[in-house]
Amino acid sequence: MAFTDYKNLSMVLQKFHITYTAENFVKVNTVDIHPFFLEDFSFSKSHMDTKVSEYAICESMVYPILKESYKRYAERVVLWSHRLVQYDEDLSGTPDYSVATLSPLGRIVFGSPVLLLVEAKRNDFTEGWGQCAAASMKSLSVVSRVSR
């Protein structure tokens, strides 16, 4: 089942026997941003139609930000774009972007997931939250499978 089939968080919690708790874990650190990146991003924002499709947004807005952030950690993690992750018939799908630890087997092998970025369909937060939680479960399953 694709993670888009999970319509809300409750479905994921029940399916995978997870207890829900809420925590405030956001910590903001400021970083210096290279002027070339700011100029290029500003150009994309001003001259590219990002409302035409999900891919337009991903390619011109989301990916450049992820790539710029990724540069600081490239020796420890790998940035993946639209890579299918499949554990079994219940856990499969393609996150828009994912960041995983660098596998001991090399950069072409998916390591332990650190971050998943998934676009929610139809601007529905409830359904989007279920989809993202299912994607996270998939990644946690991949971690346990890889670490065995």
N, CA, C and O atoms as a GROMACS GRO file, in nm:
protein
  592
    1MET      N    1   0.085  -0.117   0.000
    1MET     CA    2   0.000   0.000   0.000
    1MET      C    3   0.090   0.123   0.000
    1MET      O    4   0.186   0.129   0.077
    2ALA      N    5   0.061   0.219  -0.083
    2ALA     CA    6   0.139   0.342  -0.090
    2ALA      C    7   0.105   0.430   0.029
    2ALA      O    8  -0.005   0.421   0.084
    3PHE      N    9   0.200   0.515   0.070
    3PHE     CA   10   0.169   0.600   0.184
    3PHE      C   11   0.061   0.701   0.153
    3PHE      O   12   0.006   0.761   0.245
    4THR      N   13   0.030   0.724   0.026
    4THR     CA   14  -0.082   0.813  -0.008
    4THR      C   15  -0.217   0.749   0.026
    4THR      O   16  -0.319   0.818   0.032
    5ASP      N   17  -0.218   0.617   0.050
    5ASP     CA   18  -0.342   0.548   0.087
    5ASP      C   19  -0.378   0.569   0.234
    5ASP      O   20  -0.492   0.542   0.274
    6TYR      N   21  -0.286   0.615   0.314
    6TYR     CA   22  -0.314   0.643   0.454
    6TYR      C   23  -0.376   0.781   0.463
    6TYR      O   24  -0.309   0.881   0.438
    7LYS      N   25  -0.505   0.788   0.498
    7LYS     CA   26  -0.583   0.911   0.487
    7LYS      C   27  -0.576   1.000   0.610
    7LYS      O   28  -0.618   1.116   0.603
    8ASN      N   29  -0.525   0.951   0.721
    8ASN     CA   30  -0.510   1.035   0.839
    8ASN      C   31  -0.411   0.970   0.936
    8ASN      O   32  -0.373   0.854   0.919
    9LEU      N   33  -0.372   1.046   1.034
    9LEU     CA   34  -0.272   0.999   1.130
    9LEU      C   35  -0.324   0.878   1.209
    9LEU      O   36  -0.247   0.787   1.241
   10SER      N   37  -0.452   0.878   1.241
   10SER     CA   38  -0.511   0.768   1.317
   10SER      C   39  -0.491   0.633   1.247
   10SER      O   40  -0.462   0.533   1.313
   11MET      N   41  -0.507   0.630   1.115
   11MET     CA   42  -0.487   0.505   1.040
   11MET      C   43  -0.345   0.452   1.058
   11MET      O   44  -0.325   0.332   1.074
   12VAL      N   45  -0.248   0.541   1.055
   12VAL     CA   46  -0.108   0.501   1.070
   12VAL      C   47  -0.082   0.452   1.212
   12VAL      O   48  -0.016   0.350   1.231
   13LEU      N   49  -0.132   0.524   1.311
   13LEU     CA   50  -0.112   0.484   1.450
   13LEU      C   51  -0.169   0.346   1.477
   13LEU      O   52  -0.106   0.264   1.543
   14GLN      N   53  -0.289   0.320   1.426
   14GLN     CA   54  -0.352   0.190   1.445
   14GLN      C   55  -0.280   0.079   1.370
   14GLN      O   56  -0.256  -0.028   1.425
   15LYS      N   57  -0.245   0.104   1.246
   15LYS     CA   58  -0.180   0.003   1.162
   15LYS      C   59  -0.046  -0.042   1.221
   15LYS      O   60  -0.015  -0.161   1.221
   16PHE      N   61   0.033   0.054   1.272
   16PHE     CA   62   0.168   0.022   1.317
   16PHE      C   63   0.183   0.024   1.469
   16PHE      O   64   0.294   0.016   1.521
   17HIS      N   65   0.070   0.033   1.541
   17HIS     CA   66   0.069   0.028   1.687
   17HIS      C   67   0.163   0.131   1.748
   17HIS      O   68   0.254   0.097   1.825
   18ILE      N   69   0.140   0.258   1.712
   18ILE     CA   70   0.223   0.368   1.759
   18ILE      C   71   0.142   0.452   1.858
   18ILE      O   72   0.023   0.476   1.837
   19THR      N   73   0.207   0.496   1.964
   19THR     CA   74   0.144   0.586   2.059
   19THR      C   75   0.179   0.729   2.020
   19THR      O   76   0.296   0.761   1.999
   20TYR      N   77   0.079   0.814   2.011
   20TYR     CA   78   0.097   0.953   1.971
   20TYR      C   79   0.128   1.041   2.092
   20TYR      O   80   0.056   1.036   2.191
   21THR      N   81   0.233   1.120   2.084
   21THR     CA   82   0.262   1.224   2.182
   21THR      C   83   0.306   1.349   2.106
   21THR      O   84   0.363   1.339   1.997
   22ALA      N   85   0.281   1.463   2.164
   22ALA     CA   86   0.321   1.590   2.100
   22ALA      C   87   0.435   1.652   2.179
   22ALA      O   88   0.431   1.658   2.302
   23GLU      N   89   0.537   1.697   2.108
   23GLU     CA   90   0.652   1.761   2.169
   23GLU      C   91   0.690   1.885   2.088
   23GLU      O   92   0.670   1.888   1.966
   24ASN      N   93   0.743   1.985   2.153
   24ASN     CA   94   0.795   2.102   2.084
   24ASN      C   95   0.946   2.083   2.073
   24ASN      O   96   1.019   2.101   2.171
   25PHE      N   97   0.994   2.047   1.956
   25PHE     CA   98   1.135   2.016   1.938
   25PHE      C   99   1.206   2.109   1.841
   25PHE      O  100   1.319   2.082   1.801
   26VAL      N  101   1.141   2.216   1.802
   26VAL     CA  102   1.198   2.305   1.702
   26VAL      C  103   1.307   2.393   1.765
   26VAL      O  104   1.284   2.462   1.864
   27LYS      N  105   1.424   2.389   1.703
   27LYS     CA  106   1.534   2.476   1.743
   27LYS      C  107   1.585   2.543   1.617
   27LYS      O  108   1.618   2.475   1.519
   28VAL      N  109   1.593   2.674   1.618
   28VAL     CA  110   1.632   2.748   1.499
   28VAL      C  111   1.775   2.798   1.515
   28VAL      O  112   1.809   2.863   1.613
   29ASN      N  113   1.859   2.766   1.417
   29ASN     CA  114   1.995   2.817   1.411
   29ASN      C  115   2.008   2.902   1.287
   29ASN      O  116   1.957   2.866   1.181
   30THR      N  117   2.074   3.015   1.298
   30THR     CA  118   2.096   3.098   1.180
   30THR      C  119   2.225   3.053   1.112
   30THR      O  120   2.320   3.010   1.177
   31VAL      N  121   2.227   3.064   0.981
   31VAL     CA  122   2.345   3.029   0.902
   31VAL      C  123   2.369   3.137   0.798
   31VAL      O  124   2.277   3.207   0.757
   32ASP      N  125   2.492   3.150   0.756
   32ASP     CA  126   2.524   3.242   0.648
   32ASP      C  127   2.485   3.177   0.516
   32ASP      O  128   2.512   3.060   0.492
   33ILE      N  129   2.421   3.256   0.430
   33ILE     CA  130   2.378   3.206   0.300
   33ILE      C  131   2.463   3.274   0.193
   33ILE      O  132   2.479   3.396   0.193
   34HIS      N  133   2.515   3.195   0.103
   34HIS     CA  134   2.601   3.245  -0.003
   34HIS      C  135   2.523   3.341  -0.092
   34HIS      O  136   2.411   3.310  -0.133
   35PRO      N  137   2.580   3.458  -0.124
   35PRO     CA  138   2.508   3.557  -0.208
   35PRO      C  139   2.466   3.501  -0.343
   35PRO      O  140   2.361   3.539  -0.395
   36PHE      N  141   2.546   3.412  -0.402
   36PHE     CA  142   2.507   3.354  -0.531
   36PHE      C  143   2.377   3.276  -0.518
   36PHE      O  144   2.291   3.283  -0.606
   37PHE      N  145   2.362   3.200  -0.410
   37PHE     CA  146   2.239   3.125  -0.388
   37PHE      C  147   2.120   3.220  -0.378
   37PHE      O  148   2.016   3.196  -0.440
   38LEU      N  149   2.134   3.326  -0.299
   38LEU     CA  150   2.025   3.421  -0.282
   38LEU      C  151   1.986   3.486  -0.414
   38LEU      O  152   1.867   3.504  -0.442
   39GLU      N  153   2.085   3.521  -0.495
   39GLU     CA  154   2.058   3.582  -0.625
   39GLU      C  155   1.986   3.484  -0.718
   39GLU      O  156   1.890   3.520  -0.786
   40ASP      N  157   2.034   3.361  -0.721
   40ASP     CA  158   1.974   3.259  -0.807
   40ASP      C  159   1.831   3.225  -0.763
   40ASP      O  160   1.742   3.210  -0.846
   41PHE      N  161   1.810   3.213  -0.634
   41PHE     CA  162   1.679   3.182  -0.580
   41PHE      C  163   1.582   3.297  -0.609
   41PHE      O  164   1.466   3.274  -0.646
   42SER      N  165   1.629   3.418  -0.592
   42SER     CA  166   1.546   3.534  -0.621
   42SER      C  167   1.506   3.538  -0.769
   42SER      O  168   1.393   3.571  -0.802
   43PHE      N  169   1.600   3.503  -0.856
   43PHE     CA  170   1.570   3.497  -0.998
   43PHE      C  171   1.460   3.394  -1.026
   43PHE      O  172   1.364   3.423  -1.098
   44SER      N  173   1.473   3.275  -0.968
   44SER     CA  174   1.372   3.171  -0.988
   44SER      C  175   1.236   3.217  -0.939
   44SER      O  176   1.134   3.195  -1.006
   45LYS      N  177   1.233   3.278  -0.823
   45LYS     CA  178   1.108   3.326  -0.766
   45LYS      C  179   1.040   3.430  -0.856
   45LYS      O  180   0.918   3.431  -0.870
   46SER      N  181   1.121   3.516  -0.916
   46SER     CA  182   1.067   3.624  -0.998
   46SER      C  183   1.033   3.584  -1.141
   46SER      O  184   0.942   3.641  -1.201
   47HIS      N  185   1.105   3.487  -1.197
   47HIS     CA  186   1.093   3.460  -1.340
   47HIS      C  187   1.042   3.321  -1.378
   47HIS      O  188   1.026   3.292  -1.496
   48MET      N  189   1.017   3.237  -1.281
   48MET     CA  190   0.971   3.102  -1.313
   48MET      C  191   0.830   3.081  -1.257
   48MET      O  192   0.800   3.124  -1.146
   49ASP      N  193   0.747   3.016  -1.334
   49ASP     CA  194   0.610   2.988  -1.291
   49ASP      C  195   0.609   2.864  -1.204
   49ASP      O  196   0.609   2.751  -1.254
   50THR      N  197   0.608   2.884  -1.075
   50THR     CA  198   0.611   2.771  -0.982
   50THR      C  199   0.471   2.718  -0.951
   50THR      O  200   0.458   2.617  -0.882
   51LYS      N  201   0.369   2.784  -0.999
   51LYS     CA  202   0.232   2.740  -0.970
   51LYS      C  203   0.179   2.641  -1.072
   51LYS      O  204   0.068   2.591  -1.058
   52VAL      N  205   0.257   2.613  -1.175
   52VAL     CA  206   0.211   2.528  -1.284
   52VAL      C  207   0.205   2.379  -1.244
   52VAL      O  208   0.120   2.306  -1.293
   53SER      N  209   0.296   2.335  -1.155
   53SER     CA  210   0.296   2.194  -1.117
   53SER      C  211   0.379   2.171  -0.991
   53SER      O  212   0.458   2.256  -0.950
   54GLU      N  213   0.360   2.056  -0.932
   54GLU     CA  214   0.441   2.016  -0.816
   54GLU      C  215   0.588   2.011  -0.855
   54GLU      O  216   0.674   2.054  -0.778
   55TYR      N  217   0.618   1.960  -0.973
   55TYR     CA  218   0.758   1.947  -1.017
   55TYR      C  219   0.823   2.084  -1.034
   55TYR      O  220   0.941   2.100  -1.004
   56ALA      N  221   0.748   2.181  -1.082
   56ALA     CA  222   0.804   2.316  -1.097
   56ALA      C  223   0.844   2.372  -0.960
   56ALA      O  224   0.949   2.434  -0.946
   57ILE      N  225   0.760   2.352  -0.862
   57ILE     CA  226   0.791   2.397  -0.727
   57ILE      C  227   0.914   2.323  -0.674
   57ILE      O  228   1.006   2.383  -0.619
   58CYS      N  229   0.914   2.190  -0.691
   58CYS     CA  230   1.025   2.109  -0.642
   58CYS      C  231   1.158   2.150  -0.704
   58CYS      O  232   1.257   2.169  -0.633
   59GLU      N  233   1.160   2.165  -0.836
   59GLU     CA  234   1.285   2.193  -0.906
   59GLU      C  235   1.337   2.334  -0.885
   59GLU      O  236   1.458   2.355  -0.875
   60SER      N  237   1.247   2.431  -0.879
   60SER     CA  238   1.296   2.568  -0.873
   60SER      C  239   1.297   2.628  -0.732
   60SER      O  240   1.362   2.730  -0.710
   61MET      N  241   1.226   2.567  -0.638
   61MET     CA  242   1.220   2.625  -0.503
   61MET      C  243   1.270   2.529  -0.395
   61MET      O  244   1.359   2.564  -0.318
   62VAL      N  245   1.215   2.410  -0.389
   62VAL     CA  246   1.247   2.319  -0.280
   62VAL      C  247   1.388   2.260  -0.293
   62VAL      O  248   1.467   2.268  -0.200
   63TYR      N  249   1.418   2.203  -0.410
   63TYR     CA  250   1.548   2.137  -0.427
   63TYR      C  251   1.666   2.234  -0.408
   63TYR      O  252   1.762   2.196  -0.341
   64PRO      N  253   1.663   2.355  -0.462
   64PRO     CA  254   1.776   2.445  -0.438
   64PRO      C  255   1.802   2.472  -0.289
   64PRO      O  256   1.917   2.481  -0.246
   65ILE      N  257   1.695   2.487  -0.211
   65ILE     CA  258   1.712   2.509  -0.066
   65ILE      C  259   1.772   2.386  -0.001
   65ILE      O  260   1.865   2.396   0.079
   66LEU      N  261   1.719   2.268  -0.034
   66LEU     CA  262   1.774   2.144   0.022
   66LEU      C  263   1.921   2.125  -0.016
   66LEU      O  264   2.004   2.090   0.068
   67LYS      N  265   1.951   2.149  -0.141
   67LYS     CA  266   2.089   2.132  -0.189
   67LYS      C  267   2.184   2.227  -0.117
   67LYS      O  268   2.292   2.186  -0.075
   68GLU      N  269   2.145   2.351  -0.102
   68GLU     CA  270   2.230   2.448  -0.033
   68GLU      C  271   2.252   2.407   0.113
   68GLU      O  272   2.363   2.419   0.165
   69SER      N  273   2.148   2.359   0.178
   69SER     CA  274   2.159   2.313   0.317
   69SER      C  275   2.243   2.186   0.326
   69SER      O  276   2.320   2.168   0.421
   70TYR      N  277   2.229   2.100   0.229
   70TYR     CA  278   2.297   1.971   0.226
   70TYR      C  279   2.449   1.985   0.216
   70TYR      O  280   2.522   1.901   0.269
   71LYS      N  281   2.496   2.088   0.150
   71LYS     CA  282   2.640   2.105   0.126
   71LYS      C  283   2.722   2.097   0.254
   71LYS      O  284   2.834   2.047   0.251
   72ARG      N  285   2.668   2.145   0.364
   72ARG     CA  286   2.741   2.143   0.493
   72ARG      C  287   2.756   2.002   0.550
   72ARG      O  288   2.842   1.979   0.635
   73TYR      N  289   2.674   1.909   0.504
   73TYR     CA  290   2.672   1.776   0.564
   73TYR      C  291   2.701   1.664   0.463
   73TYR      O  292   2.681   1.547   0.495
   74ALA      N  293   2.747   1.699   0.345
   74ALA     CA  294   2.762   1.603   0.235
   74ALA      C  295   2.857   1.488   0.265
   74ALA      O  296   2.847   1.384   0.200
   75GLU      N  297   2.946   1.503   0.359
   75GLU     CA  298   3.038   1.393   0.393
   75GLU      C  299   2.975   1.291   0.486
   75GLU      O  300   3.030   1.183   0.506
   76ARG      N  301   2.859   1.326   0.544
   76ARG     CA  302   2.794   1.235   0.640
   76ARG      C  303   2.659   1.182   0.595
   76ARG      O  304   2.616   1.075   0.640
   77VAL      N  305   2.591   1.256   0.506
   77VAL     CA  306   2.458   1.215   0.462
   77VAL      C  307   2.448   1.225   0.310
   77VAL      O  308   2.534   1.284   0.244
   78VAL      N  309   2.340   1.167   0.256
   78VAL     CA  310   2.315   1.171   0.112
   78VAL      C  311   2.176   1.229   0.088
   78VAL      O  312   2.080   1.192   0.156
   79LEU      N  313   2.166   1.320  -0.007
   79LEU     CA  314   2.039   1.380  -0.046
   79LEU      C  315   1.983   1.301  -0.163
   79LEU      O  316   2.048   1.288  -0.267
   80TRP      N  317   1.862   1.248  -0.147
   80TRP     CA  318   1.796   1.170  -0.250
   80TRP      C  319   1.678   1.248  -0.306
   80TRP      O  320   1.610   1.318  -0.231
   81SER      N  321   1.654   1.237  -0.434
   81SER     CA  322   1.542   1.302  -0.499
   81SER      C  323   1.453   1.197  -0.565
   81SER      O  324   1.498   1.121  -0.651
   82HIS      N  325   1.326   1.194  -0.523
   82HIS     CA  326   1.225   1.107  -0.584
   82HIS      C  327   1.275   0.963  -0.598
   82HIS      O  328   1.264   0.904  -0.706
   83ARG      N  329   1.328   0.908  -0.492
   83ARG     CA  330   1.379   0.770  -0.493
   83ARG      C  331   1.276   0.678  -0.429
   83ARG      O  332   1.232   0.701  -0.317
   84LEU      N  333   1.239   0.574  -0.503
   84LEU     CA  334   1.145   0.476  -0.451
   84LEU      C  335   1.206   0.405  -0.331
   84LEU      O  336   1.320   0.360  -0.334
   85VAL      N  337   1.127   0.397  -0.225
   85VAL     CA  338   1.165   0.322  -0.107
   85VAL      C  339   1.057   0.219  -0.085
   85VAL      O  340   0.940   0.254  -0.068
   86GLN      N  341   1.095   0.092  -0.085
   86GLN     CA  342   0.996  -0.014  -0.069
   86GLN      C  343   1.047  -0.115   0.031
   86GLN      O  344   1.154  -0.174   0.014
   87TYR      N  345   0.968  -0.136   0.135
   87TYR     CA  346   1.003  -0.235   0.235
   87TYR      C  347   0.925  -0.365   0.210
   87TYR      O  348   0.983  -0.472   0.200
   88ASP      N  349   0.793  -0.352   0.200
   88ASP     CA  350   0.707  -0.466   0.168
   88ASP      C  351   0.581  -0.412   0.101
   88ASP      O  352   0.577  -0.294   0.065
   89GLU      N  353   0.478  -0.495   0.084
   89GLU     CA  354   0.358  -0.450   0.014
   89GLU      C  355   0.280  -0.343   0.091
   89GLU      O  356   0.201  -0.270   0.030
   90ASP      N  357   0.300  -0.332   0.222
   90ASP     CA  358   0.231  -0.230   0.300
   90ASP      C  359   0.308  -0.099   0.307
   90ASP      O  360   0.250   0.004   0.340
   91LEU      N  361   0.436  -0.102   0.277
   91LEU     CA  362   0.518   0.017   0.294
   91LEU      C  363   0.599   0.043   0.168
   91LEU      O  364   0.708  -0.012   0.150
   92SER      N  365   0.544   0.127   0.082
   92SER     CA  366   0.617   0.163  -0.039
   92SER      C  367   0.573   0.300  -0.086
   92SER      O  368   0.460   0.343  -0.062
   93GLY      N  369   0.662   0.368  -0.152
   93GLY     CA  370   0.630   0.498  -0.205
   93GLY      C  371   0.757   0.574  -0.239
   93GLY      O  372   0.868   0.525  -0.221
   94THR      N  373   0.737   0.694  -0.289
   94THR     CA  374   0.849   0.776  -0.332
   94THR      C  375   0.839   0.913  -0.266
   94THR      O  376   0.761   0.997  -0.311
   95PRO      N  377   0.916   0.937  -0.160
   95PRO     CA  378   0.918   1.071  -0.103
   95PRO      C  379   0.975   1.168  -0.206
   95PRO      O  380   1.060   1.131  -0.287
   96ASP      N  381   0.929   1.291  -0.203
   96ASP     CA  382   0.984   1.390  -0.295
   96ASP      C  383   1.134   1.402  -0.275
   96ASP      O  384   1.211   1.400  -0.371
   97TYR      N  385   1.175   1.414  -0.150
   97TYR     CA  386   1.317   1.421  -0.117
   97TYR      C  387   1.340   1.348   0.014
   97TYR      O  388   1.251   1.343   0.100
   98SER      N  389   1.457   1.292   0.029
   98SER     CA  390   1.495   1.232   0.155
   98SER      C  391   1.644   1.254   0.177
   98SER      O  392   1.722   1.265   0.083
   99VAL      N  393   1.679   1.259   0.303
   99VAL     CA  394   1.819   1.267   0.343
   99VAL      C  395   1.843   1.144   0.430
   99VAL      O  396   1.769   1.118   0.524
  100ALA      N  397   1.948   1.070   0.398
  100ALA     CA  398   1.981   0.949   0.472
  100ALA      C  399   2.129   0.952   0.508
  100ALA      O  400   2.209   1.020   0.443
  101THR      N  401   2.163   0.878   0.612
  101THR     CA  402   2.304   0.869   0.648
  101THR      C  403   2.381   0.804   0.534
  101THR      O  404   2.325   0.728   0.455
  102LEU      N  405   2.506   0.833   0.528
  102LEU     CA  406   2.592   0.772   0.427
  102LEU      C  407   2.608   0.624   0.460
  102LEU      O  408   2.657   0.590   0.568
  103SER      N  409   2.569   0.538   0.370
  103SER     CA  410   2.577   0.394   0.392
  103SER      C  411   2.723   0.350   0.387
  103SER      O  412   2.801   0.404   0.309
  104PRO      N  413   2.762   0.251   0.469
  104PRO     CA  414   2.897   0.196   0.460
  104PRO      C  415   2.921   0.131   0.323
  104PRO      O  416   3.036   0.107   0.285
  105LEU      N  417   2.813   0.103   0.249
  105LEU     CA  418   2.825   0.040   0.117
  105LEU      C  419   2.845   0.143   0.005
  105LEU      O  420   2.866   0.105  -0.110
  106GLY      N  421   2.838   0.273   0.038
  106GLY     CA  422   2.861   0.376  -0.062
  106GLY      C  423   2.742   0.468  -0.082
  106GLY      O  424   2.635   0.445  -0.027
  107ARG      N  425   2.763   0.573  -0.161
  107ARG     CA  426   2.662   0.676  -0.184
  107ARG      C  427   2.541   0.628  -0.262
  107ARG      O  428   2.437   0.693  -0.259
  108ILE      N  429   2.552   0.517  -0.331
  108ILE     CA  430   2.438   0.472  -0.412
  108ILE      C  431   2.346   0.377  -0.336
  108ILE      O  432   2.249   0.326  -0.392
  109VAL      N  433   2.375   0.353  -0.207
  109VAL     CA  434   2.292   0.267  -0.123
  109VAL      C  435   2.226   0.355  -0.017
  109VAL      O  436   2.292   0.432   0.051
  110PHE      N  437   2.094   0.341  -0.005
  110PHE     CA  438   2.016   0.419   0.091
  110PHE      C  439   2.053   0.380   0.233
  110PHE      O  440   2.041   0.262   0.269
  111GLY      N  441   2.098   0.476   0.314
  111GLY     CA  442   2.131   0.449   0.454
  111GLY      C  443   2.010   0.470   0.543
  111GLY      O  444   1.897   0.454   0.499
  112SER      N  445   2.035   0.505   0.668
  112SER     CA  446   1.927   0.531   0.763
  112SER      C  447   1.866   0.668   0.736
  112SER      O  448   1.939   0.767   0.732
  113PRO      N  449   1.736   0.677   0.718
  113PRO     CA  450   1.672   0.806   0.688
  113PRO      C  451   1.684   0.904   0.804
  113PRO      O  452   1.670   0.866   0.920
  114VAL      N  453   1.709   1.028   0.771
  114VAL     CA  454   1.718   1.136   0.868
  114VAL      C  455   1.603   1.235   0.848
  114VAL      O  456   1.549   1.288   0.944
  115LEU      N  457   1.567   1.258   0.720
  115LEU     CA  458   1.465   1.356   0.686
  115LEU      C  459   1.390   1.308   0.562
  115LEU      O  460   1.450   1.261   0.466
  116LEU      N  461   1.257   1.321   0.566
  116LEU     CA  462   1.174   1.293   0.449
  116LEU      C  463   1.092   1.416   0.418
  116LEU      O  464   1.039   1.481   0.509
  117LEU      N  465   1.082   1.448   0.292
  117LEU     CA  466   1.001   1.561   0.248
  117LEU      C  467   0.897   1.506   0.151
  117LEU      O  468   0.932   1.454   0.045
  118VAL      N  469   0.769   1.519   0.188
  118VAL     CA  470   0.661   1.464   0.108
  118VAL      C  471   0.556   1.572   0.088
  118VAL      O  472   0.514   1.638   0.183
  119GLU      N  473   0.514   1.591  -0.036
  119GLU     CA  474   0.410   1.688  -0.067
  119GLU      C  475   0.275   1.624  -0.040
  119GLU      O  476   0.246   1.514  -0.088
  120ALA      N  477   0.192   1.693   0.037
  120ALA     CA  478   0.058   1.644   0.066
  120ALA      C  479  -0.034   1.678  -0.050
  120ALA      O  480  -0.029   1.788  -0.105
  121LYS      N  481  -0.118   1.586  -0.087
  121LYS     CA  482  -0.210   1.605  -0.200
  121LYS      C  483  -0.333   1.685  -0.158
  121LYS      O  484  -0.375   1.682  -0.043
  122ARG      N  485  -0.388   1.756  -0.253
  122ARG     CA  486  -0.516   1.826  -0.240
  122ARG      C  487  -0.524   1.925  -0.125
  122ARG      O  488  -0.634   1.952  -0.075
  123ASN      N  489  -0.413   1.979  -0.081
  123ASN     CA  490  -0.413   2.080   0.026
  123ASN      C  491  -0.496   2.038   0.147
  123ASN      O  492  -0.563   2.121   0.207
  124ASP      N  493  -0.491   1.913   0.182
  124ASP     CA  494  -0.567   1.859   0.294
  124ASP      C  495  -0.468   1.821   0.404
  124ASP      O  496  -0.399   1.720   0.392
  125PHE      N  497  -0.462   1.901   0.511
  125PHE     CA  498  -0.364   1.876   0.616
  125PHE      C  499  -0.384   1.741   0.682
  125PHE      O  500  -0.286   1.670   0.707
  126THR      N  501  -0.508   1.704   0.711
  126THR     CA  502  -0.534   1.577   0.778
  126THR      C  503  -0.484   1.460   0.695
  126THR      O  504  -0.416   1.372   0.746
  127GLU      N  505  -0.517   1.460   0.567
  127GLU     CA  506  -0.472   1.352   0.479
  127GLU      C  507  -0.320   1.359   0.458
  127GLU      O  508  -0.252   1.257   0.454
  128GLY      N  509  -0.269   1.480   0.446
  128GLY     CA  510  -0.125   1.498   0.429
  128GLY      C  511  -0.047   1.448   0.549
  128GLY      O  512   0.059   1.389   0.533
  129TRP      N  513  -0.099   1.471   0.667
  129TRP     CA  514  -0.033   1.425   0.790
  129TRP      C  515  -0.031   1.272   0.795
  129TRP      O  516   0.070   1.214   0.834
  130GLY      N  517  -0.139   1.208   0.755
  130GLY     CA  518  -0.141   1.062   0.749
  130GLY      C  519  -0.040   1.010   0.648
  130GLY      O  520   0.031   0.913   0.675
  131GLN      N  521  -0.033   1.076   0.532
  131GLN     CA  522   0.062   1.037   0.427
  131GLN      C  523   0.206   1.051   0.478
  131GLN      O  524   0.288   0.961   0.457
  132CYS      N  525   0.237   1.162   0.542
  132CYS     CA  526   0.372   1.184   0.593
  132CYS      C  527   0.408   1.086   0.704
  132CYS      O  528   0.520   1.036   0.709
  133ALA      N  529   0.313   1.057   0.791
  133ALA     CA  530   0.339   0.960   0.898
  133ALA      C  531   0.364   0.821   0.841
  133ALA      O  532   0.452   0.750   0.888
  134ALA      N  533   0.287   0.783   0.740
  134ALA     CA  534   0.308   0.653   0.676
  134ALA      C  535   0.446   0.647   0.610
  134ALA      O  536   0.514   0.545   0.617
  135ALA      N  537   0.486   0.756   0.546
  135ALA     CA  538   0.619   0.762   0.484
  135ALA      C  539   0.727   0.748   0.590
  135ALA      O  540   0.828   0.681   0.566
  136SER      N  541   0.707   0.809   0.705
  136SER     CA  542   0.804   0.796   0.814
  136SER      C  543   0.812   0.653   0.863
  136SER      O  544   0.920   0.604   0.893
  137MET      N  545   0.698   0.587   0.872
  137MET     CA  546   0.698   0.447   0.916
  137MET      C  547   0.774   0.362   0.816
  137MET      O  548   0.848   0.272   0.855
  138LYS      N  549   0.757   0.391   0.691
  138LYS     CA  550   0.828   0.317   0.587
  138LYS      C  551   0.977   0.334   0.609
  138LYS      O  552   1.052   0.236   0.601
  139SER      N  553   1.020   0.453   0.635
  139SER     CA  554   1.162   0.479   0.653
  139SER      C  555   1.215   0.412   0.779
  139SER      O  556   1.326   0.360   0.779
  140LEU      N  557   1.136   0.413   0.885
  140LEU     CA  558   1.178   0.346   1.006
  140LEU      C  559   1.191   0.196   0.982
  140LEU      O  560   1.280   0.131   1.037
  141SER      N  561   1.102   0.140   0.899
  141SER     CA  562   1.112  -0.001   0.864
  141SER      C  563   1.238  -0.028   0.783
  141SER      O  564   1.304  -0.130   0.802
  142VAL      N  565   1.271   0.063   0.695
  142VAL     CA  566   1.393   0.049   0.615
  142VAL      C  567   1.515   0.051   0.706
  142VAL      O  568   1.609  -0.026   0.687
  143VAL      N  569   1.512   0.140   0.806
  143VAL     CA  570   1.623   0.148   0.901
  143VAL      C  571   1.640   0.015   0.972
  143VAL      O  572   1.752  -0.034   0.984
  144SER      N  573   1.532  -0.042   1.020
  144SER     CA  574   1.545  -0.168   1.094
  144SER      C  575   1.590  -0.280   1.001
  144SER      O  576   1.663  -0.370   1.042
  145ARG      N  577   1.548  -0.275   0.876
  145ARG     CA  578   1.589  -0.377   0.780
  145ARG      C  579   1.738  -0.365   0.745
  145ARG      O  580   1.808  -0.465   0.734
  146VAL      N  581   1.785  -0.242   0.729
  146VAL     CA  582   1.924  -0.218   0.694
  146VAL      C  583   2.016  -0.253   0.811
  146VAL      O  584   2.126  -0.305   0.790
  147SER      N  585   1.972  -0.225   0.933
  147SER     CA  586   2.059  -0.243   1.049
  147SER      C  587   2.070  -0.387   1.095
  147SER      O  588   2.152  -0.417   1.182
  148ARG      N  589   1.991  -0.476   1.041
  148ARG     CA  590   1.998  -0.616   1.084
  148ARG      C  591   2.122  -0.684   1.035
  148ARG      O  592   2.142  -0.802   1.062
   0.00000   0.00000   0.00000
